[in-house]
Amino acid sequence: MTKSAIRNGEEILIEIKKHGIDSILYSNGNIKIGIFDGVDFYEKRVAEEKYKIAEKYIKKALALFTSCNNIISFVYSDMVYIKFIYKKDKIMAFINDNIVSFDKDINIDNYTKEQLLNCKNKFLEFLGINDSLYTD
């Protein structure tokens, strides 16, 4: 089951698929709960308690993207995919068993690789996934 956190400017989209919540969209200080089909977000009416849960996820997502400020998006499925900015280029990192590879033939310094692994761990924590149980 794919889960993600995507930052697009001031908007954040979270595919969480937990607590009866499929997706959360945060835009202009507003929280919407609905379904994201990979292209479009469709808002749903939900109980007030779901908004309280969504608000907690948004606060955690804001903290995640603040601490990992060069990250554009995280995706968790068969491995962790991280889209990030490196020297003004958009790069996709593929992380499987803490082995990092990239979509471009580019020399990434070890400090940046360690930051990516640290951000991956923060993302898994955000999702409530224990990294020691995380197997690709």
C-alpha positions in Angstrom: 0.0 0.0 0.0 1.6 3.3 -1.1 1.9 6.1 1.4 3.3 9.5 0.7 4.0 13.0 1.8 4.3 15.6 -1.0 5.1 19.3 -0.7 4.1 21.6 -3.6 4.9 25.1 -2.6 2.7 25.9 0.4 0.6 22.8 -0.1 1.1 19.4 1.5 -0.6 16.2 0.4 -0.4 13.2 2.6 -1.6 9.7 1.6 -1.8 8.1 4.9 -4.5 5.3 4.6 -4.8 5.1 8.4 -7.6 5.9 10.9 -10.2 5.7 8.2 -8.4 8.6 6.4 -7.2 8.0 2.8 -5.5 11.4 2.1 -5.1 14.8 3.7 -4.6 18.1 1.7 -3.2 21.1 3.6 -3.5 24.4 1.6 -3.6 28.0 2.8 -4.0 26.9 6.4 -7.0 24.7 5.6 -7.2 20.9 6.0 -9.2 18.8 3.7 -9.7 15.0 3.9 -10.5 12.9 0.9 -9.1 10.6 -1.7 -6.1 11.2 -3.9 -6.1 9.1 -7.1 -2.5 10.0 -8.1 -3.6 13.0 -10.1 -6.6 14.7 -8.4 -7.7 15.1 -4.8 -11.4 14.6 -4.1 -12.7 16.0 -0.8 -15.0 13.9 1.4 -17.2 14.9 4.3 -16.0 13.2 7.5 -16.6 13.3 11.2 -14.9 16.1 13.2 -12.7 13.5 15.0 -11.0 12.8 11.6 -10.1 16.4 11.3 -8.4 16.3 14.7 -6.4 13.3 13.6 -5.6 15.0 10.3 -4.4 18.1 12.1 -1.9 16.0 14.1 -0.6 14.6 10.8 -0.3 18.0 9.3 1.7 19.3 12.2 4.1 16.3 12.0 4.4 16.7 8.2 5.2 20.4 8.6 7.9 19.4 11.1 9.2 16.7 8.8 9.5 19.1 5.8 11.1 21.7 8.0 13.8 19.4 9.2 14.2 17.9 5.7 13.9 21.2 3.9 15.5 20.1 0.5 12.9 17.3 0.2 10.0 17.7 -2.2 8.3 14.3 -1.7 8.5 11.0 0.1 6.8 7.8 -1.2 6.7 4.5 0.6 5.8 1.4 -1.3 8.2 -1.4 -2.3 11.0 0.9 -1.2 11.3 4.5 -0.2 11.5 7.1 -2.9 12.6 10.6 -2.1 12.5 13.5 -4.6 14.8 16.3 -3.5 16.8 19.3 -4.6 20.5 19.0 -4.9 22.6 21.9 -6.3 19.5 23.3 -8.0 18.6 19.9 -9.7 15.6 17.7 -8.9 16.9 14.2 -8.1 15.0 11.0 -7.2 16.6 8.8 -4.6 15.7 5.1 -4.3 16.3 3.7 -0.9 16.3 0.0 -0.3 17.8 -1.6 2.8 19.7 1.7 3.4 21.3 1.5 0.0 20.8 4.7 -1.9 20.7 5.0 -5.7 19.6 7.9 -7.9 17.7 8.5 -11.1 20.6 10.5 -12.6 24.3 9.7 -12.9 25.4 12.3 -10.4 28.1 12.4 -7.7 26.2 13.0 -4.4 28.4 13.6 -1.4 28.3 11.3 1.7 26.8 14.0 3.9 23.8 14.4 1.6 23.3 10.6 1.5 23.3 10.5 5.3 20.8 13.3 5.3 18.6 11.3 3.0 18.8 8.2 5.2 18.0 10.4 8.2 15.0 11.9 6.5 13.9 8.5 5.3 13.9 7.3 9.0 11.9 10.4 10.0 9.4 9.7 7.2 9.0 6.1 8.4 8.5 7.3 11.9 5.9 9.8 10.6 4.1 6.9 9.1 4.4 4.8 12.2 6.6 2.2 10.6 9.4 0.7 12.7 12.6 0.9 10.6 13.8 -2.4 12.1 10.6 -4.1 10.7 11.0 -2.2 7.4 11.9 -4.8 4.8 12.0 -4.1 1.1 
